[in-house]
């Protein structure tokens, strides 16, 4: 009996230790000699994206199909009802969510998810919906849901959907569309795979898109030659940046410019997973080269360009989540006047042993991180322990 009692006490102490770690702060050691601290707020199952509302509440998507409304302290409040049916497989499920800039007046959100073919569920593709979010004292729900964009064509496999979203200052919706691990679609103008898309908020095509008039699919395309873009954001001057997960090494951060071809799968700073070589960007300068790249890979996911002032030294810097690198990667930008060229480079890397899926910032300048996985934590960054 005494042995069993000691066993129970040991298990209890172990559980209490785990709770203390989960409810406390994690220390993030920086490659620049500094440290950050992440305050634990909440835990989610396979979290994928986060958006913050003007009143300080937030939304968190879980890949398996749940959308959470969280309160101002980051705690779960309600699951949002009337979501699309999600059949999560591989990398595909409920994806990104962003809030309309005028949300306080129109209540609009945009969300992406993977849709499966009704006749053949092995075929799938990402879709984007526009919906109205209503929050009451007793719950939250989507209404007026409309699909405004689809990946075309649907493909077999469950990878490289991309489907990150951003709205420009002019009100255009930008969508990252992965190559679905099929390589050649990224250069095929009859498909919107391996592209960055620009559409109006109702799903129509702006008539100043670079390939407008070349067909419905081509008209949506803003840039081509991408692999799996998993982060997109605008800087303070309105420049659009996107990072993408490369093949075996060669992850990229690109300045996204109208009509450019970024070269995949014809060029890359990495090699195919099969071991087959890919010519690097320097060998074919006709393709737009990445502004920064990573070899070895960091497996980027989630991206912000920081606009706040709580971390004043970082205003204007980019933050990239690292999956395989298990890090938060800070990127600094610089402009060279002759000729005027924007450059980016890694400034620091903060590690605490967790895969980073998503990064978001509040209007107050706080930075939040979602860890990847079945028990992904929501952390709020601080420069003080």
C-alpha positions in Angstrom: 0.0 0.0 0.0 2.9 2.4 0.9 4.4 1.8 -2.5 1.1 2.5 -4.3 0.7 5.7 -2.2 4.2 6.9 -3.2 3.3 6.2 -6.8 0.1 8.3 -6.6 2.0 11.1 -4.9 4.7 11.0 -7.7 2.0 11.1 -10.4 0.3 14.0 -8.7 3.5 16.0 -8.4 4.3 15.3 -12.1 0.8 16.5 -13.1 1.2 19.6 -10.9 4.5 20.4 -12.5 3.0 20.1 -16.0 0.2 22.4 -15.1 2.7 24.9 -13.7 4.7 24.9 -16.9 1.5 25.2 -19.1 0.0 28.0 -17.0 3.3 30.0 -16.6 5.6 31.5 -19.0 8.0 30.0 -21.5 11.5 31.5 -22.1 12.4 32.0 -25.8 16.2 32.2 -26.2 17.2 34.5 -29.0 20.2 34.0 -31.3 21.0 37.8 -30.8 21.6 37.1 -27.1 18.3 38.4 -25.9 15.3 36.5 -24.6 11.5 36.8 -25.1 8.8 35.4 -22.8 5.6 33.8 -23.8 2.7 33.9 -21.4 0.4 30.9 -21.6 -3.2 31.8 -22.4 -5.1 28.8 -23.8 -4.7 25.5 -25.5 -6.2 24.4 -28.8 -6.3 21.2 -30.9 -4.5 21.6 -34.2 -4.8 25.4 -34.3 -4.1 26.9 -37.7 -5.0 30.6 -37.8 -5.9 33.5 -35.6 -7.6 36.9 -36.1 -8.3 39.6 -33.5 -11.5 41.7 -33.3 -11.5 45.5 -32.7 -12.9 44.9 -29.2 -10.0 42.7 -28.2 -11.7 39.4 -28.6 -10.3 37.0 -31.1 -11.0 34.0 -33.4 -8.9 30.8 -33.6 -9.4 28.1 -36.3 -8.7 24.5 -35.6 -7.8 22.5 -38.7 -10.3 19.8 -37.8 -13.2 22.2 -38.3 -13.8 24.3 -35.1 -13.8 28.1 -35.0 -13.3 29.5 -31.5 -14.3 32.9 -30.2 -11.9 33.8 -27.4 -12.3 36.6 -24.9 -9.9 39.6 -24.3 -7.8 37.4 -22.0 -7.3 34.7 -24.7 -9.6 32.2 -23.1 -12.1 30.1 -25.0 -15.6 31.7 -24.9 -17.8 30.0 -27.6 -17.5 27.8 -30.6 -18.8 29.6 -33.6 -21.8 27.9 -35.2 -22.9 27.4 -38.8 -19.4 26.7 -40.2 -18.9 24.7 -43.4 -18.6 21.0 -43.1 -14.9 20.1 -42.8 -13.3 16.8 -43.8 -9.8 17.3 -42.5 -7.0 15.2 -44.0 -3.3 15.7 -44.2 -2.6 19.5 -44.4 -6.2 20.2 -45.4 -9.1 21.4 -43.2 -10.2 24.7 -41.8 -7.6 27.2 -42.6 -7.2 31.0 -42.4 -9.5 33.6 -41.0 -9.2 37.4 -41.3 -11.5 40.2 -40.2 -12.8 43.0 -42.5 -11.1 46.4 -41.8 -14.6 47.8 -41.2 -15.8 44.9 -39.1 -17.4 47.1 -36.4 -19.9 48.3 -39.0 -20.3 45.2 -41.3 -19.4 42.2 -39.2 -17.6 40.6 -42.1 -15.0 37.9 -41.9 -13.2 35.8 -44.6 -12.2 32.2 -44.0 -10.6 29.5 -46.1 -10.9 25.8 -45.9 -10.5 22.6 -47.9 -13.5 21.4 -49.9 -13.8 17.8 -51.2 -15.4 16.7 -54.3 -18.9 15.2 -53.6 -18.4 12.4 -56.0 -14.8 11.6 -55.3 -13.5 12.7 -51.9 -9.9 12.0 -53.1 -10.2 15.3 -55.1 -9.9 18.5 -53.0 -9.2 22.1 -53.2 -9.2 25.2 -51.1 -12.1 27.6 -51.1 -12.6 31.1 -49.6 -15.9 32.2 -48.0 -17.1 35.6 -47.0 -19.5 35.5 -44.0 -21.1 37.7 -41.4 -20.1 37.0 -37.7 -22.7 37.8 -35.1 -21.8 37.7 -31.4 -24.3 37.7 -28.6 -24.2 37.1 -24.9 -25.0 33.5 -25.4 -23.0 32.5 -28.5 -21.5 33.3 -31.9 -22.6 32.3 -35.4 -21.8 32.8 -39.1 -24.5 33.8 -41.5 -24.8 35.1 -45.1 -22.0 32.7 -46.1 -20.9 32.9 -49.7 -18.1 31.1 -51.5 -16.2 33.7 -53.4 -13.2 31.7 -54.7 -12.1 28.1 -55.4 -8.8 26.5 -56.3 -9.1 25.1 -59.8 -8.9 22.3 -60.6 -9.3 20.1 -57.6 -6.5 17.6 -57.2 -5.6 14.4 -55.4 -3.5 14.5 -52.3 -3.8 16.5 -49.1 -1.0 19.0 -49.2 0.1 22.5 -50.3 -3.2 24.3 -50.2 -1.7 27.6 -49.1 -5.0 29.5 -48.6 -3.6 32.4 -46.5 -5.6 35.7 -46.8 -4.8 39.4 -46.7 -6.7 42.6 -47.6 -4.9 45.5 -49.1 -5.5 49.2 -48.1 -7.4 49.5 -51.3 -9.8 46.7 -50.3 -8.6 43.9 -52.6 -8.5 40.4 -51.2 -5.2 38.5 -51.8 -5.1 34.7 -51.5 -2.1 32.4 -51.5 -2.7 29.2 -53.5 -0.3 26.3 -53.2 0.9 24.1 -56.0 -0.8 21.0 -54.4 2.5 19.1 -54.6 2.1 18.7 -58.3 4.9 21.0 -59.4 3.8 22.1 -62.9 0.6 23.9 -62.0 2.7 26.8 -60.6 3.6 27.7 -64.2 0.3 26.8 -65.8 -1.9 29.8 -66.5 -5.0 27.6 -67.0 -4.8 26.7 -63.2 -4.9 29.0 -60.2 -2.6 26.7 -58.2 0.9 27.8 -57.3 -0.2 31.4 -57.6 -1.0 34.5 -55.6 -4.6 35.6 -56.4 -6.1 39.1 -56.3 -9.9 39.5 -56.3 -12.6 41.9 -55.2 -14.3 41.1 -51.9 -17.3 39.8 -53.7 -15.2 37.3 -55.7 -15.2 39.3 -59.0 -12.0 40.0 -60.8 -10.4 43.5 -60.8 -10.0 44.7 -64.4 -6.4 46.0 -63.6 -5.1 42.6 -62.8 -2.1 41.7 -64.9 -3.8 38.9 -66.9 -7.3 40.3 -66.9 -9.0 39.3 -70.2 -7.1 36.1 -70.7 -9.8 33.9 -69.2 -11.6 33.6 -65.9 -8.8 31.7 -64.1 -5.9 33.7 -65.5 -7.7 37.0 -64.7 -7.5 36.2 -61.0 -3.7 35.7 -61.0 -1.5 38.4 -59.5 1.8 36.4 -59.5 2.9 32.9 -60.5 5.6 30.3 -59.8 5.0 29.6 -56.1 5.2 26.4 -54.2 3.3 26.6 -50.9 2.9 30.2 -49.6 1.9 30.0 -45.9 2.3 33.6 -44.9 1.3 37.0 -46.4 1.2 40.6 -45.1 1.6 44.2 -46.2 4.2 46.5 -44.8 3.5 50.1 -43.8 4.2 51.4 -47.3 1.7 49.0 -48.9 4.3 46.5 -50.2 3.1 42.9 -50.2 5.3 40.2 -48.8 4.8 36.4 -48.8 6.9 33.5 -47.6 6.7 30.0 -49.0 7.8 26.6 -47.9 10.5 25.4 -50.3 11.2 21.9 -51.3 14.2 20.3 -49.5 15.6 23.5 -48.1 15.2 26.8 -49.9 12.3 28.4 -48.0 11.7 31.9 -49.4 10.5 35.4 -48.4 9.4 37.3 -51.5 8.4 40.8 -52.3 5.2 40.3 -54.3 5.1 42.5 -57.4 2.3 42.6 -60.0 2.7 40.0 -62.8 6.0 38.5 -61.6 7.1 34.9 -62.0 8.9 33.5 -59.0 10.2 30.5 -60.8 9.0 27.4 -59.1 9.5 24.5 -60.0 12.0 25.7 -62.6 14.3 27.4 -60.0 14.7 27.2 -56.3 17.4 27.5 -53.7 16.6 23.9 -52.6 16.4 20.4 -54.2 13.4 18.1 -54.7 12.7 15.6 -51.8 13.6 12.9 -54.3 17.1 14.3 -54.3 16.8 15.6 -57.9 18.5 18.9 -58.3 16.7 22.2 -59.0 18.6 25.1 -60.7 19.0 27.9 -58.3 17.7 31.5 -58.9 21.1 32.8 -59.9 21.2 30.4 -62.9 18.0 31.9 -64.4 17.8 35.6 -63.5 14.6 36.1 -65.7 12.6 34.8 -62.7 12.1 37.0 -59.6 14.5 35.9 -56.9 13.6 35.7 -53.2 14.5 38.7 -51.1 15.6 36.3 -48.4 15.9 32.5 -48.2 16.7 29.8 -45.7 19.1 26.9 -46.2 18.7 24.7 -44.1 14.9 25.1 -44.1 12.9 26.7 -41.4 9.5 25.5 -42.7 7.7 28.9 -42.5 4.1 29.2 -41.3 2.3 32.3 -40.2 3.6 35.8 -40.9 3.2 39.4 -39.7 4.9 42.7 -40.3 4.8 44.4 -37.0 3.0 47.7 -36.9 2.8 48.2 -33.2 4.9 50.2 -30.7 4.9 48.0 -27.6 8.1 46.5 -29.1 9.4 49.8 -30.5 12.7 48.3 -31.8 10.8 45.9 -33.9 8.3 48.2 -35.6 8.4 47.4 -39.3 10.1 44.0 -38.8 8.6 40.8 -40.0 8.0 37.7 -37.8 7.9 34.3 -39.4 6.8 31.1 -37.6 9.1 28.1 -37.9 7.7 24.6 -37.9 10.7 22.3 -38.4 13.0 25.0 -37.0 10.8 25.3 -33.9 11.4 29.0 -33.7 10.0 32.5 -34.1 12.2 34.2 -36.8 12.5 38.0 -36.9 13.3 39.6 -40.2 14.5 43.1 -40.7 14.0 45.1 -43.9 16.1 47.7 -45.5 15.9 49.9 -48.6 18.8 50.6 -51.0 18.3 53.8 -52.9 20.5 53.3 -56.0 18.6 51.6 -57.4 15.6 51.5 -55.0 15.6 47.9 -53.9 14.0 46.4 -50.8 16.0 43.8 -49.0 15.3 41.5 -46.1 17.4 39.4 -43.8 17.0 37.3 -40.7 17.8 39.4 -37.6 17.2 36.9 -34.8 15.7 33.5 -34.1 13.9 32.8 -30.8 13.6 29.1 -29.8 11.7 27.2 -27.0 11.3 23.8 -28.6 7.8 24.3 -30.1 6.6 24.3 -33.7 5.1 27.7 -34.5 2.0 27.7 -36.7 0.6 31.2 -36.5 1.5 34.8 -35.4 -0.9 37.7 -35.0 -0.8 41.2 -33.6 -3.5 43.3 -31.9 -4.3 46.9 -32.5 -2.7 47.6 -29.1 0.6 46.2 -30.4 0.6 42.9 -28.6 2.0 39.8 -30.4 0.4 36.4 -30.1 1.8 33.0 -31.1 -0.1 29.8 -31.8 2.0 26.6 -31.4 1.3 23.8 -33.8 -0.1 20.4 -32.9 -2.8 18.6 -30.9 -2.1 20.7 -27.8 -1.0 23.9 -29.4 -0.7 26.7 -26.9 -1.7 30.3 -27.4 1.1 32.5 -26.1 1.3 36.3 -25.6 4.8 37.8 -26.0 6.6 39.9 -23.5 10.1 41.3 -23.3 10.1 40.9 -19.5 10.0 37.6 -17.5 
